[in-house]
């Protein structure tokens, strides 16, 4: 993908996100009276982001074509994004967040380690590391924040 196209695509995505912020904060209540409510500052920042995106897009259009961009890890990024969508979809469908998070983390660690030969020791280390990390996260949410999933 040409770098000019990538730059314009990112400016469009960021401007669209800023537009969503304006749309979502427009109806926030104004509990303090006056002219500026709760959505005033986010709307101002989102408007500024749209302005800066427009300036960046104009500068990009006026600039010479840049080098072609290569994404060697795009397949792994797509798999990770798909796994995250699957994780949240399964969480909504069947619950058991921490079990699903363990499978997600262990699976991605093994997937990323598969560039070289995947040995049983590495799989066991990934499983143990995933269990420790998810266990610590569960303990933090349960005993520190008092939030149950």
Residue pairs with C-beta under 8 A, 6 or more apart in sequence:
1 68
1 69
1 71
2 65
2 66
2 68
2 69
3 65
3 66
3 67
3 68
3 69
4 60
4 61
4 63
4 65
4 66
6 69
7 56
7 57
7 60
7 66
8 57
8 60
8 61
11 53
11 54
11 56
11 57
11 60
12 53
12 57
14 49
14 53
15 49
15 50
15 53
15 54
17 49
18 46
18 47
18 49
18 50
18 53
19 46
19 50
21 42
21 43
21 45
21 46
22 42
22 43
22 46
22 47
25 38
25 39
25 42
25 43
25 46
26 39
26 43
27 39
28 37
28 38
28 39
29 37
29 38
30 36
30 37
30 38
31 37
31 38
71 77
76 111
76 112
79 111
80 108
83 104
83 107
83 108
84 104
87 100
87 101
87 104
90 100
91 97
91 100
94 100
97 149
98 134
98 137
98 138
98 149
101 134
101 137
102 130
102 131
102 134
105 130
105 133
105 134
106 126
106 127
106 130
109 126
109 129
109 130
110 118
110 122
110 123
110 126
113 122
113 126
141 147
141 148
141 149
142 148
